[in-house]
Amino acid sequence: MRGADYSSRQKVLIVGPCEAGKSTIANILTEASESASEVYRPTVGVRILDCEVEVRSQRLAVELWDCSGDYQKFQKCWPAMKKDALGVVLVYNPEKEKHEQEIEQWFHWFPRSMGMSPAQVLVMQSLRRADMPKRMPLPQKLSAAGVGQPAVVTADDLVIARKHFSSFMEVVRQSVLDKQRQEEEDVMKGNDAALGPAPRDHRGVARCRAGHCTANLYPGFSAPHRARGVVSGSFALAFVGSR
């Protein structure tokens, strides 16, 4: 399998409240660690890490931005963090009393304000207590926005985060391709509407606006015209000089 092309890596943000486990998950995804640190070290600003994920038998290079949960200190950095990001991983710990409310705010601050679709958002629940349910319900505002069910990452199975992230990146990649295709189609439709009907030459053939080609349907296209065009059945593409 070929290595990932880091010249075209995909930027993904990891955001959420303080002490949610964002850096632990980032370290697991980049294979910098296999377990959580016993000492809490708050992220200052942002950490930028590289990792690779397998998507449809291809290696995809990802640039992870592990963003600080201290929004009061680092909110001014958000425009740079958001620039060119294709996906957002929201991490929170539902065992903490205020995290559910806070993750809804982070959803508003990042994916929603960035105009992302629900497919570009992955919610990870970082659970640490063995006596808690395996999965907590998705916060109401995220559910109403169409965000998918949360991926659960427990303290005794942190590496499962890689599987969830790989599946997420496959969806993100397809979502971005679909969006680009739709934007291109919209631009083409807009151009056609703005330009109006194409001009025609003296024979009534629609001329390309650049003046280099004309195209029309010619049922029974006669042999004498074939020297100036390419004919396939009753379809003809004729080439004329610029005028």
Secondary structure by P-SEA (a helix, b strand, c coil): cccccccbbbbbbbbbccccaaaaaaaaaaccccccccbbbbbccbbbbbbccccccbbbbbbbbbccccccccccccccccccccbbbbbbbccccaaaaaaaaaaaacccccccccccbbbbbbbccccccccccccaaaaaaccccbbbbccccccaaaaaaaaaaaaaaaaaaaaaaaaaaaaaaaaaaaacbbbbccccccccccccbbbbbbccccccccccccccccbbbbbbccc
